[in-house]
Amino acid sequence: MKTRITEMFGIEHPIIQGGMHYVGFAELAAAVSNAGGLGIITGLTQKTAPDLANEIARCRDLTDKPFGVNLTFLPTLNPPDYPAYVKAIVDGGVKIVETAGRNPEPHLPALKDAGIKVIHKCTSVRHSLKAQAIGCDAVSVDGFECGGHPGEDDIPNMILLPRAADELEIPFVSSGGMADARSLVASLAMGADGMNMGTRFIATAEAPVHENVKQAIVAASELDTRLVMRPLRNTERVLNNAAVERLLEKEAARGKDLTFEDIIEEVAGVYPRIMLDGDMDAGAWSCGMVAGLIHDIPTCKELIDRIMAEADALIRDRLESLRAGTAAAA
């Protein structure tokens, strides 16, 4: 299947693995890329720029296919050394970067001068248009269903994707709620050039996370996520657990007086304990409503091959048959 995204990134299938904290290591990125998609290393999971350089080199040992690096620009008083991370990406020969969080414009010249294609994650049409205006090559349009930060507009993908198609000139992929062939075909029908999957790729054989995490996703339904940090306008969709229940109780008790310090125990520094150690009640961790569509733990190749085969069948058998039936009735 060829789309503007497969052509831009030099990949076989229009499927991207999004950057995920303490998930996007070289093992997963390489497995996705080897299966014909676009694997992504999560830059800030690496504590320093030299660590990221080493992870990029490790990924190169595992695949000769294109892969990218996610770089999330955080609203923090003590930001990471972003220029050093960018230099590690450039020096590592990476040609695709997924940016997220704050406006990436200050770092675009260094990336673009190195011939790097930039896809920016956006939760609204207005932010997507801004990404296009500042020179991003593509956009990942993230609907309200997504795990992680859905923004504050609460627009689901059935509305957001067609609106993006109406407004954007650059290619975009769907993100949030994506799990299978139905997700891909629907995204293409609404104007996207591919899809980005996060939660679905956590529940794969190669994802370097604790088995407890994978089993929690398989066991969850679409009703098992919660929105936290809404009072702070830093909304995050997470899988419900004991820590999340405590966090929500604090939010309700503190109301408009809530501060980040009130919930720091549930949200700060918890990812290693969850993703690596399997302590499922250690804190809040990002998970999409799409967990309700995830019922197994395949290899990345099995997953991507299944999606593409079923997408072809959906287009050829169901959609074409509907068209043929309409023609026959006429």
KEKE-3310 file (N, C-alpha, C; in steps of 0.2 Angstrom, whole numbers, plus 5000, padded with zeros to 4 digits):
npx = (5004:5003:5006:5006:5013:5020:5028:5035:5043:5049:5045:5036:5023:5009:5010:5014:5024:5021:5030:5034:5035:5048:5045:5048:5061:5076:5074:5060:5057:5065:5059:5047:5050:5057:5046:5040:5034:5036:5047:5049:5061:5060:5066:5068:5067:5079:5092:5102:5110:5121:5117:5106:5112:5119:5108:5102:5113:5112:5100:5102:5110:5101:5092:5091:5082:5072:5070:5064:5066:5057:5055:5050:5044:5045:5034:5043:5053:5066:5072:5076:5093:5090:5096:5108:5102:5096:5108:5113:5104:5105:5119:5118:5113:5099:5084:5071:5060:5049:5040:5033:5022:5027:5029:5039:5047:5059:5069:5068:5077:5089:5086:5080:5091:5099:5093:5082:5066:5051:5038:5025:5016:4999:4984:4974:4965:4969:4982:4988:4988:4997:5009:5011:5013:5025:5034:5034:5034:5024:5010:5004:4989:4980:4967:4954:4952:4965:4979:4989:4992:4978:4975:4965:4953:4944:4940:4935:4941:4933:4928:4939:4949:4942:4941:4954:4958:4951:4958:4972:4987:4999:5004:4995:4994:4983:4980:4977:4966:4969:4971:4969:4965:4953:4954:4964:4959:4947:4954:4961:4950:4945:4954:4967:4984:4989:4992:4995:5001:5000:4997:4993:5005:5012:5007:5014:5025:5039:5039:5048:5044:5037:5029:5017:5012:5008:4998:4989:4984:4978:4968:4960:4946:4937:4932:4940:4950:4955:4954:4966:4973:4966:4961:4973:4975:4982:4979:4978:4976:4975:4977:4966:4970:4975:4983:4979:4965:4967:4973:4963:4954:4961:4961:4947:4945:4954:4950:4949:4960:4970:4987:5002:5011:5003:4999:5011:5017:5009:5012:5025:5041:5037:5037:5048:5046:5034:5034:5046:5048:5035:5026:5010:5002:5010:5009:5001:4999:5001:4988:4977:4960:4958:4963:4952:4951:4961:4967:4977:4994:5004:5019:5027:5028:5019:5007:5007:5007:4995:4986:4988:4984:4971:4966:4967:4957:4946:4944:4944:4934:4923:4920:4921:4911:4900:4899:4898:4886:4877:4879:4873:4860:4856)
npy = (4994:5011:5027:5045:5046:5033:5035:5047:5043:5032:5019:5002:5000:5010:5013:5018:5018:5025:5037:5032:5033:5025:5014:5015:5009:5003:4989:4988:4998:4994:4981:4985:4993:4983:4975:4982:4994:5010:5012:5020:5027:5033:5048:5055:5046:5041:5046:5055:5064:5057:5044:5043:5043:5031:5022:5024:5019:5006:5002:5003:4992:4982:4984:4988:4996:5011:5021:5031:5045:5050:5066:5075:5091:5098:5107:5114:5120:5117:5112:5098:5095:5100:5104:5096:5083:5084:5085:5073:5065:5070:5067:5053:5050:5048:5050:5054:5062:5062:5075:5082:5089:5105:5119:5115:5124:5131:5122:5117:5122:5116:5102:5102:5106:5095:5087:5080:5073:5080:5075:5081:5079:5083:5089:5096:5104:5118:5118:5109:5116:5126:5119:5115:5127:5131:5123:5109:5093:5083:5078:5071:5067:5068:5061:5062:5050:5045:5037:5045:5062:5071:5084:5098:5100:5090:5082:5069:5057:5054:5066:5074:5070:5071:5085:5089:5084:5092:5104:5104:5103:5096:5079:5068:5057:5047:5046:5039:5028:5018:5002:4991:4983:4989:5001:5007:5007:5015:5027:5030:5032:5044:5053:5053:5048:5037:5027:5030:5020:5018:5012:4999:4994:4992:4980:4969:4956:4960:4972:4980:4979:4975:4960:4961:4973:4971:4961:4968:4978:4969:4963:4974:4985:4996:5004:5007:5017:5033:5051:5061:5075:5086:5098:5105:5108:5099:5087:5070:5054:5039:5021:5014:5012:5008:5019:5029:5031:5036:5048:5054:5056:5066:5076:5079:5083:5094:5103:5118:5122:5113:5108:5103:5098:5092:5079:5073:5061:5051:5053:5057:5051:5038:5029:5019:5010:5005:5001:4993:4986:4981:4985:4988:4996:5007:5020:5033:5029:5031:5026:5021:5022:5012:5000:4992:4985:4977:4961:4951:4946:4948:4946:4960:4959:4950:4957:4968:4962:4956:4967:4973:4963:4961:4974:4975:4965:4971:4982:4976:4966:4970:4984:4986:4976:4982:4994:4987:4981:4993:4997:4987:4988:4999)
npz = (5000:4995:5001:5004:5015:5016:5005:5009:5020:5016:5019:5020:5024:5029:5043:5059:5074:5088:5099:5115:5133:5141:5134:5120:5115:5107:5103:5101:5092:5081:5078:5073:5062:5055:5051:5042:5045:5053:5065:5081:5092:5109:5113:5126:5135:5136:5147:5144:5131:5125:5129:5121:5109:5109:5110:5097:5089:5094:5088:5075:5074:5074:5064:5046:5041:5038:5053:5067:5079:5093:5100:5113:5118:5133:5145:5156:5170:5171:5157:5147:5139:5125:5112:5112:5112:5099:5091:5094:5087:5074:5071:5072:5061:5059:5050:5052:5063:5076:5083:5098:5111:5116:5104:5091:5083:5086:5085:5073:5062:5064:5062:5049:5041:5042:5033:5039:5040:5048:5058:5067:5082:5085:5093:5088:5075:5073:5079:5070:5058:5062:5064:5050:5045:5050:5045:5047:5040:5040:5050:5065:5069:5084:5092:5104:5110:5113:5122:5135:5132:5127:5124:5126:5120:5117:5106:5096:5085:5074:5070:5070:5061:5048:5048:5049:5036:5028:5030:5029:5019:5020:5022:5034:5048:5057:5075:5090:5097:5087:5081:5072:5056:5053:5059:5051:5038:5040:5044:5032:5024:5029:5026:5030:5029:5034:5049:5067:5080:5097:5111:5106:5101:5113:5118:5112:5107:5106:5113:5125:5139:5155:5158:5165:5162:5148:5150:5157:5148:5139:5147:5150:5146:5135:5144:5155:5156:5163:5164:5170:5179:5173:5180:5180:5167:5160:5154:5155:5148:5156:5162:5173:5190:5207:5211:5202:5206:5219:5215:5208:5219:5226:5217:5217:5230:5232:5221:5212:5218:5216:5215:5206:5214:5224:5218:5215:5219:5213:5199:5196:5190:5189:5179:5176:5187:5184:5170:5168:5180:5183:5193:5195:5202:5204:5200:5189:5172:5154:5143:5130:5126:5117:5122:5123:5111:5110:5111:5111:5111:5099:5088:5082:5068:5065:5069:5061:5048:5049:5050:5037:5028:5032:5030:5016:5013:5018:5010:4998:4998:5007:5005:4991:4987:4992:4984:4972:4974:4975:4962:4955:4960:4954)
capx = (5000:5007:5002:5011:5017:5025:5033:5040:5047:5053:5042:5032:5016:5008:5009:5020:5024:5022:5035:5031:5040:5050:5043:5051:5068:5078:5071:5053:5058:5068:5055:5042:5053:5058:5040:5038:5031:5041:5048:5052:5064:5058:5072:5068:5068:5086:5093:5107:5111:5125:5113:5102:5117:5120:5102:5102:5117:5109:5094:5105:5113:5095:5088:5093:5076:5071:5067:5064:5066:5053:5057:5045:5046:5041:5034:5046:5058:5073:5071:5082:5097:5087:5101:5112:5098:5096:5114:5114:5099:5108:5125:5117:5110:5092:5081:5064:5059:5042:5040:5027:5023:5027:5031:5046:5050:5066:5074:5067:5082:5095:5084:5079:5097:5102:5088:5077:5058:5048:5031:5023:5009:4994:4978:4968:4966:4973:4989:4991:4990:5003:5014:5012:5015:5032:5038:5034:5033:5018:5007:5001:4983:4979:4961:4952:4953:4972:4982:4993:4989:4973:4974:4959:4947:4940:4937:4937:4944:4928:4927:4945:4952:4940:4942:4961:4959:4948:4962:4979:4990:5004:5001:4995:4992:4978:4983:4972:4961:4971:4973:4968:4964:4947:4957:4968:4954:4943:4958:4962:4943:4944:4959:4974:4989:4992:4990:5000:4998:5004:4995:4993:5012:5014:5005:5017:5031:5045:5039:5053:5040:5035:5023:5011:5009:5005:4992:4984:4981:4974:4963:4956:4940:4937:4929:4945:4954:4953:4957:4968:4976:4961:4961:4979:4975:4988:4975:4982:4972:4979:4974:4964:4973:4974:4986:4974:4960:4970:4975:4956:4951:4965:4958:4941:4946:4957:4946:4953:4967:4975:4994:5006:5014:4998:4999:5018:5018:5006:5014:5032:5046:5034:5037:5052:5043:5028:5036:5051:5047:5028:5022:5005:4999:5015:5007:4997:5003:4997:4985:4972:4953:4959:4964:4946:4951:4967:4965:4982:5001:5008:5025:5026:5027:5012:5002:5007:5005:4988:4983:4988:4980:4964:4964:4966:4951:4940:4943:4942:4928:4917:4919:4920:4905:4895:4899:4895:4878:4874:4878:4868:4853:4854)
capy = (5000:5017:5033:5050:5044:5028:5038:5052:5040:5026:5013:4998:5000:5016:5011:5021:5016:5032:5038:5031:5034:5018:5008:5016:5007:5000:4983:4989:5002:4989:4976:4988:4994:4977:4973:4987:5001:5015:5012:5026:5028:5038:5051:5058:5040:5041:5051:5060:5064:5051:5038:5043:5041:5024:5019:5025:5015:4999:5001:5002:4985:4978:4985:4992:5000:5018:5022:5038:5047:5055:5072:5079:5097:5098:5113:5113:5125:5114:5108:5094:5098:5098:5105:5090:5078:5085:5084:5065:5063:5072:5063:5046:5048:5047:5055:5055:5064:5064:5080:5082:5094:5112:5121:5113:5128:5133:5116:5114:5123:5111:5096:5102:5107:5089:5083:5076:5074:5081:5074:5084:5077:5088:5087:5100:5107:5124:5116:5106:5121:5129:5114:5115:5134:5132:5119:5102:5089:5079:5079:5065:5070:5064:5062:5062:5043:5043:5037:5051:5069:5072:5091:5101:5101:5084:5081:5062:5056:5054:5073:5078:5068:5074:5092:5090:5083:5098:5110:5103:5102:5091:5073:5067:5051:5046:5044:5038:5023:5014:4995:4986:4985:4994:5008:5010:5009:5021:5033:5032:5035:5051:5058:5052:5044:5031:5028:5029:5016:5018:5007:4993:4991:4990:4973:4965:4952:4964:4978:4979:4981:4970:4956:4963:4979:4969:4958:4973:4980:4964:4962:4980:4986:5003:5008:5006:5023:5039:5057:5065:5082:5091:5104:5108:5109:5095:5081:5064:5048:5033:5016:5015:5008:5011:5026:5034:5032:5041:5054:5057:5059:5072:5081:5081:5086:5101:5107:5123:5124:5108:5109:5097:5095:5088:5073:5071:5054:5047:5055:5059:5046:5031:5024:5013:5005:5001:4997:4989:4981:4978:4987:4991:5002:5012:5027:5034:5028:5032:5020:5023:5018:5006:4994:4987:4982:4973:4954:4947:4949:4946:4950:4966:4957:4946:4962:4972:4958:4955:4973:4974:4958:4962:4980:4973:4961:4975:4986:4972:4962:4973:4990:4985:4973:4987:4998:4983:4981:4999:4998:4982:4990:5005)
capz = (5000:4995:5002:5004:5021:5015:5001:5012:5025:5013:5022:5016:5026:5032:5050:5063:5081:5092:5104:5122:5138:5144:5129:5114:5115:5101:5102:5098:5085:5076:5076:5069:5056:5051:5049:5036:5048:5055:5072:5084:5098:5113:5115:5132:5140:5137:5152:5142:5124:5124:5130:5115:5103:5110:5108:5090:5087:5095:5084:5068:5074:5074:5058:5041:5038:5042:5060:5069:5086:5096:5104:5116:5121:5139:5148:5162:5172:5169:5151:5145:5134:5118:5107:5113:5109:5092:5089:5094:5081:5067:5071:5072:5054:5059:5045:5053:5069:5078:5089:5102:5116:5114:5097:5089:5078:5088:5084:5066:5057:5064:5059:5042:5038:5041:5029:5043:5040:5054:5059:5074:5085:5087:5096:5086:5068:5073:5080:5064:5053:5064:5062:5043:5043:5053:5041:5048:5034:5041:5056:5068:5072:5090:5094:5111:5112:5114:5128:5135:5132:5122:5123:5130:5116:5118:5099:5094:5078:5068:5068:5070:5055:5042:5048:5047:5029:5025:5031:5029:5013:5021:5024:5041:5050:5063:5081:5096:5095:5082:5083:5068:5049:5053:5061:5045:5032:5042:5044:5025:5021:5032:5023:5033:5024:5038:5056:5072:5086:5103:5116:5103:5101:5120:5119:5107:5110:5106:5117:5131:5145:5160:5156:5169:5158:5142:5152:5160:5142:5136:5151:5150:5141:5133:5150:5160:5157:5166:5163:5176:5178:5170:5183:5179:5160:5157:5154:5153:5148:5159:5164:5180:5195:5214:5211:5199:5211:5224:5212:5207:5225:5228:5213:5219:5237:5231:5217:5209:5222:5215:5212:5204:5220:5227:5215:5212:5221:5208:5192:5194:5191:5191:5173:5177:5191:5180:5163:5169:5186:5183:5198:5191:5205:5206:5198:5183:5166:5148:5140:5126:5126:5112:5125:5123:5105:5111:5114:5111:5111:5094:5087:5077:5061:5065:5070:5055:5042:5050:5048:5030:5025:5034:5027:5009:5012:5020:5005:4992:4999:5010:5002:4984:4987:4993:4978:4967:4975:4973:4954:4953:4961:4949)
cpx = (5004:5003:5008:5015:5022:5030:5038:5045:5051:5051:5037:5025:5015:5006:5015:5019:5026:5027:5031:5036:5041:5047:5047:5059:5070:5075:5064:5053:5060:5063:5049:5044:5055:5052:5037:5035:5037:5041:5051:5055:5062:5064:5073:5068:5075:5088:5098:5107:5116:5122:5109:5106:5118:5114:5100:5106:5115:5104:5097:5108:5107:5091:5092:5088:5076:5068:5068:5065:5061:5056:5052:5047:5042:5040:5037:5051:5065:5072:5077:5087:5095:5092:5106:5108:5097:5102:5115:5110:5103:5115:5124:5114:5103:5089:5074:5064:5052:5043:5033:5028:5022:5030:5038:5050:5057:5071:5073:5073:5088:5093:5083:5086:5101:5098:5083:5070:5055:5041:5029:5016:5005:4988:4972:4970:4971:4981:4992:4992:4996:5009:5016:5015:5023:5037:5039:5032:5027:5016:5004:4995:4980:4972:4960:4953:4960:4974:4987:4989:4985:4972:4967:4953:4942:4936:4939:4938:4939:4926:4934:4949:4949:4941:4950:4962:4956:4953:4969:4981:4995:5001:5000:4992:4987:4982:4978:4967:4963:4973:4973:4967:4958:4949:4960:4963:4950:4947:4959:4955:4942:4949:4966:4978:4992:4989:4996:4997:5003:5003:4995:5000:5015:5013:5008:5023:5037:5045:5043:5050:5039:5029:5016:5008:5005:4998:4987:4981:4976:4968:4958:4951:4941:4934:4934:4950:4951:4957:4959:4972:4972:4962:4968:4980:4981:4985:4979:4977:4977:4974:4972:4968:4972:4977:4982:4968:4961:4971:4968:4953:4955:4962:4952:4941:4949:4954:4951:4960:4972:4982:4997:5009:5009:4998:5005:5019:5015:5009:5021:5037:5043:5035:5042:5049:5037:5030:5041:5050:5040:5024:5016:5001:5004:5013:5002:5002:4998:4994:4978:4965:4954:4961:4958:4946:4957:4966:4971:4989:5005:5015:5023:5025:5020:5006:5002:5005:4997:4984:4982:4984:4973:4961:4962:4959:4945:4939:4941:4935:4922:4915:4917:4913:4899:4894:4896:4888:4874:4873:4873:4861:4851:4852)
cpy = (5006:5023:5039:5049:5039:5031:5043:5048:5034:5019:5009:4999:5007:5016:5014:5019:5023:5032:5037:5030:5027:5012:5009:5015:5004:4994:4984:4993:4998:4984:4979:4990:4988:4974:4977:4993:5005:5015:5018:5025:5034:5042:5053:5052:5039:5047:5057:5059:5058:5045:5037:5040:5034:5020:5019:5020:5007:4998:5000:4995:4980:4979:4989:4996:5007:5017:5029:5039:5052:5060:5076:5085:5099:5105:5113:5119:5123:5109:5103:5098:5097:5099:5099:5084:5078:5083:5076:5062:5064:5067:5056:5045:5047:5053:5056:5057:5065:5069:5080:5087:5101:5113:5119:5118:5130:5128:5114:5116:5118:5104:5096:5103:5100:5084:5078:5078:5075:5080:5076:5081:5083:5086:5091:5102:5113:5123:5113:5111:5125:5125:5115:5122:5135:5128:5112:5099:5085:5080:5072:5068:5066:5065:5061:5055:5041:5042:5043:5057:5071:5080:5093:5102:5096:5082:5074:5062:5056:5061:5076:5076:5071:5082:5093:5089:5089:5104:5110:5101:5096:5085:5072:5060:5052:5044:5044:5034:5019:5008:4990:4988:4990:5001:5011:5012:5015:5027:5035:5035:5042:5056:5057:5048:5038:5032:5027:5025:5016:5012:5000:4990:4990:4983:4969:4961:4956:4970:4976:4981:4975:4966:4958:4969:4976:4965:4963:4976:4975:4963:4968:4981:4994:5007:5009:5012:5028:5045:5060:5071:5087:5097:5108:5109:5105:5088:5075:5058:5042:5027:5016:5010:5011:5018:5031:5035:5037:5048:5058:5060:5065:5078:5084:5085:5093:5105:5112:5125:5118:5111:5103:5094:5090:5080:5070:5064:5049:5048:5056:5053:5039:5026:5018:5008:5001:4997:4992:4984:4978:4979:4991:4996:5007:5019:5027:5033:5028:5026:5023:5019:5012:5000:4989:4983:4977:4966:4949:4950:4946:4949:4956:4964:4954:4952:4966:4968:4957:4961:4974:4969:4959:4969:4979:4970:4966:4980:4982:4969:4966:4979:4990:4981:4978:4992:4994:4982:4987:4999:4993:4984:4996:5002)
cpz = (5000:4996:5003:5010:5020:5010:5004:5017:5022:5017:5018:5017:5030:5040:5054:5071:5085:5097:5111:5127:5141:5140:5122:5114:5108:5099:5098:5092:5080:5073:5072:5062:5051:5048:5044:5038:5049:5063:5075:5091:5102:5116:5122:5137:5141:5141:5149:5134:5122:5124:5124:5109:5103:5108:5101:5087:5088:5090:5077:5068:5073:5067:5053:5038:5041:5049:5062:5076:5088:5101:5107:5120:5127:5142:5155:5164:5170:5163:5150:5140:5127:5112:5107:5110:5102:5088:5088:5088:5075:5066:5070:5065:5053:5054:5046:5061:5071:5084:5092:5107:5113:5107:5096:5085:5080:5086:5076:5061:5057:5061:5052:5038:5037:5037:5032:5041:5047:5054:5066:5076:5087:5089:5093:5078:5068:5074:5074:5059:5055:5062:5054:5041:5045:5049:5042:5041:5034:5048:5058:5072:5078:5092:5102:5114:5115:5121:5128:5135:5126:5120:5128:5126:5116:5111:5097:5086:5072:5066:5066:5063:5049:5042:5046:5039:5025:5025:5029:5021:5014:5023:5032:5042:5056:5069:5086:5094:5090:5084:5078:5061:5049:5054:5055:5040:5034:5041:5036:5022:5023:5030:5025:5028:5028:5045:5061:5078:5091:5108:5112:5102:5108:5121:5113:5110:5111:5111:5124:5138:5149:5157:5159:5165:5152:5144:5154:5154:5139:5140:5151:5145:5140:5139:5155:5160:5160:5164:5169:5174:5174:5173:5182:5171:5157:5157:5151:5153:5151:5161:5171:5184:5202:5214:5208:5203:5216:5221:5211:5213:5227:5224:5215:5226:5236:5226:5213:5212:5221:5212:5210:5210:5224:5224:5213:5214:5216:5201:5191:5195:5192:5185:5174:5181:5188:5174:5164:5175:5186:5189:5196:5195:5208:5205:5192:5176:5160:5145:5136:5127:5121:5115:5124:5116:5105:5115:5114:5111:5106:5093:5082:5070:5060:5065:5063:5049:5043:5048:5041:5026:5026:5031:5019:5008:5014:5013:4999:4992:5001:5006:4995:4983:4988:4987:4972:4968:4974:4965:4952:4954:4956:4943)
residu = (MET:LYS:THR:ARG:ILE:THR:GLU:MET:PHE:GLY:ILE:GLU:HIS:PRO:ILE:ILE:GLN:GLY:GLY:MET:HIS:TYR:VAL:GLY:PHE:ALA:GLU:LEU:ALA:ALA:ALA:VAL:SER:ASN:ALA:GLY:GLY:LEU:GLY:ILE:ILE:THR:GLY:LEU:THR:GLN:LYS:THR:ALA:PRO:ASP:LEU:ALA:ASN:GLU:ILE:ALA:ARG:CYS:ARG:ASP:LEU:THR:ASP:LYS:PRO:PHE:GLY:VAL:ASN:LEU:THR:PHE:LEU:PRO:THR:LEU:ASN:PRO:PRO:ASP:TYR:PRO:ALA:TYR:VAL:LYS:ALA:ILE:VAL:ASP:GLY:GLY:VAL:LYS:ILE:VAL:GLU:THR:ALA:GLY:ARG:ASN:PRO:GLU:PRO:HIS:LEU:PRO:ALA:LEU:LYS:ASP:ALA:GLY:ILE:LYS:VAL:ILE:HIS:LYS:CYS:THR:SER:VAL:ARG:HIS:SER:LEU:LYS:ALA:GLN:ALA:ILE:GLY:CYS:ASP:ALA:VAL:SER:VAL:ASP:GLY:PHE:GLU:CYS:GLY:GLY:HIS:PRO:GLY:GLU:ASP:ASP:ILE:PRO:ASN:MET:ILE:LEU:LEU:PRO:ARG:ALA:ALA:ASP:GLU:LEU:GLU:ILE:PRO:PHE:VAL:SER:SER:GLY:GLY:MET:ALA:ASP:ALA:ARG:SER:LEU:VAL:ALA:SER:LEU:ALA:MET:GLY:ALA:ASP:GLY:MET:ASN:MET:GLY:THR:ARG:PHE:ILE:ALA:THR:ALA:GLU:ALA:PRO:VAL:HIS:GLU:ASN:VAL:LYS:GLN:ALA:ILE:VAL:ALA:ALA:SER:GLU:LEU:ASP:THR:ARG:LEU:VAL:MET:ARG:PRO:LEU:ARG:ASN:THR:GLU:ARG:VAL:LEU:ASN:ASN:ALA:ALA:VAL:GLU:ARG:LEU:LEU:GLU:LYS:GLU:ALA:ALA:ARG:GLY:LYS:ASP:LEU:THR:PHE:GLU:ASP:ILE:ILE:GLU:GLU:VAL:ALA:GLY:VAL:TYR:PRO:ARG:ILE:MET:LEU:ASP:GLY:ASP:MET:ASP:ALA:GLY:ALA:TRP:SER:CYS:GLY:MET:VAL:ALA:GLY:LEU:ILE:HIS:ASP:ILE:PRO:THR:CYS:LYS:GLU:LEU:ILE:ASP:ARG:ILE:MET:ALA:GLU:ALA:ASP:ALA:LEU:ILE:ARG:ASP:ARG:LEU:GLU:SER:LEU:ARG:ALA:GLY:THR:ALA:ALA:ALA:ALA)
# end
